[in-house]
Amino acid sequence: MNCCRTHGIPALFSFFFPGLGQIVKGHLLKALGIWIAFIITGAMHIFGTGFLIWTIIWVWQIYDAYNA
C-alpha cells in the first residue's frame, strides 16, 4: 500500500505523534533519533532552554515526513 507512504499521510501522523511518519515510511532509525531528541529536549525544559529546540525538531520532523 504505497499511497500511505507518500507525502501528506506521514506528515499528518508526525504532526500528532512525532516520529510516526518516519515509521510509516520505513525510517525506523530516524524515528528513534526523533524520540531520543524529544526526550532530551523535554528534560531541558527544566532549565528553560528546551522549548525552542523542541519546537524546531517538531517542525523539522513533520517536514521530513512530508519530503523524505
VMD Tcl script that builds the backbone (N, CA, C; Angstrom):
set m [mol new atoms 204]
animate dup $m
set s [atomselect $m all]
$s set {name element resname resid chain x y z} {
  {N N MET 1 A 0.844 -1.182 0.000}
  {CA C MET 1 A 0.000 0.000 0.000}
  {C C MET 1 A 0.889 1.244 0.000}
  {N N ASN 2 A 1.292 1.634 -1.174}
  {CA C ASN 2 A 2.221 2.737 -1.348}
  {C C ASN 2 A 1.583 4.102 -1.117}
  {N N CYS 3 A 0.269 4.198 -1.246}
  {CA C CYS 3 A -0.385 5.502 -1.111}
  {C C CYS 3 A -0.210 6.096 0.285}
  {N N CYS 4 A -0.061 5.270 1.288}
  {CA C CYS 4 A 0.095 5.776 2.665}
  {C C CYS 4 A 1.514 6.234 2.956}
  {N N ARG 5 A 2.451 5.913 2.078}
  {CA C ARG 5 A 3.844 6.299 2.302}
  {C C ARG 5 A 4.211 7.602 1.618}
  {N N THR 6 A 3.285 8.198 0.921}
  {CA C THR 6 A 3.599 9.438 0.220}
  {C C THR 6 A 3.159 10.635 1.045}
  {N N HIS 7 A 3.865 11.663 0.920}
  {CA C HIS 7 A 3.752 12.998 1.479}
  {C C HIS 7 A 2.779 13.234 2.641}
  {N N GLY 8 A 1.516 13.450 2.371}
  {CA C GLY 8 A 0.589 14.002 3.350}
  {C C GLY 8 A 0.286 13.124 4.542}
  {N N ILE 9 A 0.086 11.842 4.323}
  {CA C ILE 9 A -0.291 10.950 5.427}
  {C C ILE 9 A 0.829 10.862 6.471}
  {N N PRO 10 A 2.078 10.570 6.083}
  {CA C PRO 10 A 3.140 10.550 7.100}
  {C C PRO 10 A 3.321 11.890 7.815}
  {N N ALA 11 A 3.156 13.000 7.095}
  {CA C ALA 11 A 3.281 14.317 7.732}
  {C C ALA 11 A 2.174 14.526 8.753}
  {N N LEU 12 A 0.973 14.092 8.408}
  {CA C LEU 12 A -0.146 14.212 9.346}
  {C C LEU 12 A 0.083 13.343 10.581}
  {N N PHE 13 A 0.572 12.128 10.376}
  {CA C PHE 13 A 0.890 11.252 11.515}
  {C C PHE 13 A 1.949 11.894 12.403}
  {N N SER 14 A 2.984 12.486 11.783}
  {CA C SER 14 A 4.056 13.114 12.553}
  {C C SER 14 A 3.592 14.361 13.283}
  {N N PHE 15 A 2.584 15.034 12.746}
  {CA C PHE 15 A 2.043 16.207 13.428}
  {C C PHE 15 A 1.477 15.808 14.791}
  {N N PHE 16 A 0.775 14.688 14.842}
  {CA C PHE 16 A 0.136 14.262 16.085}
  {C C PHE 16 A 1.021 13.390 16.958}
  {N N PHE 17 A 1.911 12.605 16.345}
  {CA C PHE 17 A 2.807 11.740 17.112}
  {C C PHE 17 A 4.179 11.780 16.453}
  {N N PRO 18 A 5.108 12.547 17.007}
  {CA C PRO 18 A 6.419 12.711 16.385}
  {C C PRO 18 A 7.109 11.373 16.121}
  {N N GLY 19 A 7.604 11.235 14.905}
  {CA C GLY 19 A 8.318 10.031 14.514}
  {C C GLY 19 A 7.449 8.994 13.825}
  {N N LEU 20 A 6.146 9.092 13.964}
  {CA C LEU 20 A 5.260 8.099 13.370}
  {C C LEU 20 A 5.291 8.162 11.844}
  {N N GLY 21 A 5.409 9.328 11.282}
  {CA C GLY 21 A 5.511 9.457 9.829}
  {C C GLY 21 A 6.770 8.799 9.295}
  {N N GLN 22 A 7.866 8.885 10.041}
  {CA C GLN 22 A 9.098 8.228 9.631}
  {C C GLN 22 A 8.940 6.713 9.693}
  {N N ILE 23 A 8.221 6.223 10.689}
  {CA C ILE 23 A 7.973 4.785 10.788}
  {C C ILE 23 A 7.136 4.309 9.607}
  {N N VAL 24 A 6.114 5.071 9.250}
  {CA C VAL 24 A 5.260 4.719 8.115}
  {C C VAL 24 A 6.097 4.627 6.835}
  {N N LYS 25 A 7.076 5.503 6.700}
  {CA C LYS 25 A 7.935 5.492 5.514}
  {C C LYS 25 A 9.058 4.468 5.610}
  {N N GLY 26 A 9.193 3.794 6.751}
  {CA C GLY 26 A 10.212 2.771 6.911}
  {C C GLY 26 A 11.544 3.273 7.435}
  {N N HIS 27 A 11.593 4.482 7.964}
  {CA C HIS 27 A 12.829 5.060 8.506}
  {C C HIS 27 A 12.845 4.894 10.027}
  {N N LEU 28 A 13.081 3.679 10.473}
  {CA C LEU 28 A 12.987 3.379 11.903}
  {C C LEU 28 A 14.075 4.066 12.725}
  {N N LEU 29 A 15.294 4.101 12.217}
  {CA C LEU 29 A 16.371 4.746 12.981}
  {C C LEU 29 A 16.148 6.251 13.114}
  {N N LYS 30 A 15.603 6.853 12.074}
  {CA C LYS 30 A 15.305 8.284 12.133}
  {C C LYS 30 A 14.224 8.551 13.184}
  {N N ALA 31 A 13.217 7.679 13.239}
  {CA C ALA 31 A 12.161 7.826 14.242}
  {C C ALA 31 A 12.730 7.666 15.654}
  {N N LEU 32 A 13.625 6.723 15.821}
  {CA C LEU 32 A 14.261 6.530 17.129}
  {C C LEU 32 A 15.053 7.767 17.527}
  {N N GLY 33 A 15.769 8.355 16.575}
  {CA C GLY 33 A 16.519 9.582 16.846}
  {C C GLY 33 A 15.612 10.733 17.239}
  {N N ILE 34 A 14.455 10.823 16.594}
  {CA C ILE 34 A 13.487 11.867 16.931}
  {C C ILE 34 A 12.982 11.677 18.349}
  {N N TRP 35 A 12.666 10.450 18.703}
  {CA C TRP 35 A 12.179 10.187 20.072}
  {C C TRP 35 A 13.243 10.515 21.113}
  {N N ILE 36 A 14.488 10.160 20.832}
  {CA C ILE 36 A 15.575 10.484 21.768}
  {C C ILE 36 A 15.732 11.998 21.891}
  {N N ALA 37 A 15.664 12.703 20.767}
  {CA C ALA 37 A 15.778 14.166 20.797}
  {C C ALA 37 A 14.641 14.788 21.600}
  {N N PHE 38 A 13.429 14.240 21.473}
  {CA C PHE 38 A 12.299 14.765 22.233}
  {C C PHE 38 A 12.456 14.498 23.729}
  {N N ILE 39 A 13.015 13.356 24.076}
  {CA C ILE 39 A 13.256 13.061 25.497}
  {C C ILE 39 A 14.285 14.030 26.067}
  {N N ILE 40 A 15.366 14.253 25.327}
  {CA C ILE 40 A 16.417 15.154 25.806}
  {C C ILE 40 A 15.901 16.582 25.923}
  {N N THR 41 A 15.197 17.070 24.886}
  {CA C THR 41 A 14.689 18.445 24.952}
  {C C THR 41 A 13.575 18.576 25.980}
  {N N GLY 42 A 12.848 17.490 26.212}
  {CA C GLY 42 A 11.849 17.512 27.282}
  {C C GLY 42 A 12.504 17.694 28.635}
  {N N ALA 43 A 13.632 17.025 28.834}
  {CA C ALA 43 A 14.377 17.191 30.083}
  {C C ALA 43 A 14.969 18.594 30.178}
  {N N MET 44 A 15.294 19.183 29.043}
  {CA C MET 44 A 15.863 20.534 29.041}
  {C C MET 44 A 14.825 21.594 29.403}
  {N N HIS 45 A 13.545 21.244 29.353}
  {CA C HIS 45 A 12.503 22.187 29.773}
  {C C HIS 45 A 12.704 22.618 31.229}
  {N N ILE 46 A 13.295 21.745 32.012}
  {CA C ILE 46 A 13.546 22.066 33.423}
  {C C ILE 46 A 14.422 23.319 33.535}
  {N N PHE 47 A 15.367 23.453 32.615}
  {CA C PHE 47 A 16.289 24.584 32.641}
  {C C PHE 47 A 15.793 25.762 31.804}
  {N N GLY 48 A 14.646 25.589 31.156}
  {CA C GLY 48 A 14.062 26.673 30.387}
  {C C GLY 48 A 14.619 26.840 28.984}
  {N N THR 49 A 15.446 25.893 28.528}
  {CA C THR 49 A 16.056 26.029 27.211}
  {C C THR 49 A 15.507 25.042 26.194}
  {N N GLY 50 A 14.687 24.139 26.598}
  {CA C GLY 50 A 14.265 23.067 25.707}
  {C C GLY 50 A 13.146 23.398 24.758}
  {N N PHE 51 A 12.318 24.383 25.070}
  {CA C PHE 51 A 11.123 24.598 24.274}
  {C C PHE 51 A 11.435 25.007 22.846}
  {N N LEU 52 A 12.375 25.924 22.651}
  {CA C LEU 52 A 12.723 26.372 21.307}
  {C C LEU 52 A 13.306 25.223 20.481}
  {N N ILE 53 A 14.213 24.484 21.059}
  {CA C ILE 53 A 14.812 23.350 20.348}
  {C C ILE 53 A 13.758 22.292 20.060}
  {N N TRP 54 A 12.880 22.019 21.014}
  {CA C TRP 54 A 11.799 21.048 20.834}
  {C C TRP 54 A 10.905 21.461 19.672}
  {N N THR 55 A 10.573 22.740 19.598}
  {CA C THR 55 A 9.716 23.242 18.525}
  {C C THR 55 A 10.394 23.097 17.170}
  {N N ILE 56 A 11.671 23.398 17.099}
  {CA C ILE 56 A 12.414 23.260 15.840}
  {C C ILE 56 A 12.442 21.801 15.398}
  {N N ILE 57 A 12.700 20.889 16.312}
  {CA C ILE 57 A 12.715 19.464 15.974}
  {C C ILE 57 A 11.337 19.002 15.538}
  {N N TRP 58 A 10.299 19.458 16.211}
  {CA C TRP 58 A 8.930 19.057 15.869}
  {C C TRP 58 A 8.572 19.497 14.452}
  {N N VAL 59 A 8.894 20.752 14.102}
  {CA C VAL 59 A 8.604 21.251 12.756}
  {C C VAL 59 A 9.449 20.505 11.725}
  {N N TRP 60 A 10.729 20.285 12.019}
  {CA C TRP 60 A 11.606 19.583 11.085}
  {C C TRP 60 A 11.118 18.168 10.811}
  {N N GLN 61 A 10.693 17.438 11.844}
  {CA C GLN 61 A 10.294 16.062 11.629}
  {C C GLN 61 A 8.996 15.964 10.824}
  {N N ILE 62 A 8.127 16.970 10.920}
  {CA C ILE 62 A 6.939 16.995 10.057}
  {C C ILE 62 A 7.369 17.242 8.611}
  {N N TYR 63 A 8.252 18.195 8.420}
  {CA C TYR 63 A 8.785 18.494 7.079}
  {C C TYR 63 A 9.478 17.266 6.495}
  {N N ASP 64 A 10.266 16.588 7.300}
  {CA C ASP 64 A 10.984 15.405 6.854}
  {C C ASP 64 A 10.024 14.276 6.484}
  {N N ALA 65 A 8.979 14.089 7.263}
  {CA C ALA 65 A 7.992 13.050 6.948}
  {C C ALA 65 A 7.285 13.357 5.642}
  {N N TYR 66 A 7.127 14.620 5.336}
  {CA C TYR 66 A 6.463 15.011 4.090}
  {C C TYR 66 A 7.371 14.825 2.888}
  {N N ASN 67 A 8.645 15.156 3.019}
  {CA C ASN 67 A 9.557 15.176 1.870}
  {C C ASN 67 A 10.489 13.981 1.733}
  {N N ALA 68 A 10.876 13.343 2.778}
  {CA C ALA 68 A 11.929 12.315 2.704}
  {C C ALA 68 A 11.516 11.115 1.902}
}
mol reanalyze $m
mol bondsrecalc $m
mol representation Tube
mol addrep $m
